[in-house]
Amino acid sequence: MKRYTKADLEEIVYAQLENLNALHDLLSIMKHQNELLEKANMKLRDEITDFKQKMYPKLSGRKSKLSE
């Protein structure tokens, strides 16, 4: 069984800390990208809704005539 010196353990801990910091940075970037995607999706959803309303305007009173 290998025995680690204090310097070896410190090196391992600092390497792990660097990896954790890198993961934190990546998670922050992904969170920001998700927020941007959500905003873009909401904008597209609104644009599609507006487009559908322009292409297929609601016909008022037509249902009541059909049901009579």
Buried (B, 14 or more C-beta within 10 A) or exposed (E): EEEEEEEEEEEEEEEEEEEEEEEEEEEEEEEEEEEEEEEEEEEEEEEEEEEEEEEEEEEEEEEEEEEE
